[in-house]
Amino acid sequence: MILDKEYRILVVDDAKDTQLLLEFDLGAAGYQVTSCDSGEESLVLLDTLAIDLILLDMYMPGLSGLETLTKIKAQAKSAQIPVIMLSASTDEDEVVASLELGAGDYVIKPYVAKVLLARIRTAIRLKEKTAQLEYLAKTDFLTSMNNRGSFFELSSNAISLANRAEQPLVVAMFDIDLFKQVNDNFGHDAGDQVLRVFGQNMTEVFRDYDIVGRIGGEEFAVCLPNTSSGDAYIACERLRQQVEQQRINITNTDSKNIKINITVSVGLVLADDDYLTIDELLKQADSALYFAKENGRNQVVDVGTLIHLVEAEVENDLIRASLIATDNILSVADSNAIVVNYDGIDFDIGVNNVLGDKDLFKEILVMFYQDHHLDGQKLQRAIQKQDIETAKHIAHTLKGVACSVGAMDLFEATKALDIAINDDQQDDFVGLFSLLSPELSRVMKGIELHLDVS
């Protein structure tokens, strides 16, 4: 029988005559053979050689066959290598013990060469079939990349390692722009060709140890261990440019070869919290991806940059509000006091809630600030750590107080989050918090602008 490839078999037996006999029979059948005299030596060889199958003697000085088998199966590098035990003993307890420890078969010495070779072929074929099934279970059938399950598993391990080593890690999401139009205009076969080409681009651009995967439809993701957000941005931008400049050859339903262009939108996030999971990081990256889509597509957006943009917009709103307030100082009919418009707060609603006592309302605003100006940070931490009880308490309390002081936009944003928490709609937490946070910041800065909150 001609073998499909060269397989190396490790013979572990302290009897030299058995080694020589096995080397002759296995070599004649086309196998590469490496022999050693002890279990200790076999463990060293397994660290340095690529072995396809092990023939292991049951009785040896030093480490016995069963002890050696236990150590082989305990090591990740050798655990999947099939082992056939060799022994002159027919003791059923020993046979059972070896099989329970992970041996694939048990052959009695003196062996019959034809039978042993058949069992070796069966063990190797079973190993390769198992490896093939494991590959298919973890691989996207269309692009040959990690599928969603495999990407999540590998990325979760990478996040744990990054946390222990205190190293940066970045997660990015990619969405092919207007992909539906490719399917609609050229057919789903053309769409499949585009997905394959895009997957190849990702494999080319990112490093061998970066974790790339297709997580659904035209959405892809990458996890970049030990990478700063700046370096990750450069890599994602390199991919974006490569995709934009590429002409993809496809065959349409009329069997005509045509060339099309695609672009991709990207959102990325730096993992800066030990408690974040890959699911949470992908949701944050997805928020940046959504921003990229809504603001012209074909661009890379960093969540950190997006946060700065939101904060800058809030700051600009406050400046505009301050100028408006200065121009709209209201005279109070029953006193010489003056009242200004607080950004994000309906002053009339707030004052009416305290029976028209403006001075009391100002004191309430100061207490509101002192008690709740850190609620945004507390809420974010609670959501990231999935501390539902704390998040529920903060959101519910903030909702009630916001209404009482007339911060109606903040009330609506907090109410939406409060409902989502009560209904356990965890997929919505991050998005709703991203709407609440800038509104809370706007209200607090408006109070800071006009009152002494120290």
Secondary structure, 3 states (H helix, E strand, C coil): CCCCCCCEEEEECCCHHHHHHHHHHHHHCCCEEEEECCHHHHHHHHHHCCCCEEEEECCCCCCCHHHHHHHHHHCCCCCCCCEEEEECCCCHHHHHHHHHCCCCEEEECCCCHHHHHHHHHHHHHHHHHHHHHHHHHHECCCCCCECHHHHHHHHHHHHHHHHHHCCCEEEEEEEECCHHHHHHHHCHHHHHHHHHHHHHHHHHHCCCCCEEEEEECCEEEEEEECCCHHHHHHHHHHHHHHHHHCCEEEECCCCCEEEECCCEEEEEEECCCCCCCHHHHHHHHHHHHHHHHHCCCCCEEEHHHHHHHHHHHHHHHHHHHHHHHHHCCEECCCCCCEECCCCCCCHHHHHHCCCCCHHHHHHHHHHHHHHHCCHHHHHHHHHHCCCHHHHHHHHHHHHHHHHHCCCHHHHHHHHHHHHHHHCCCHHHHHHHHHHHHHHHHHHHHHHHHHCCCC
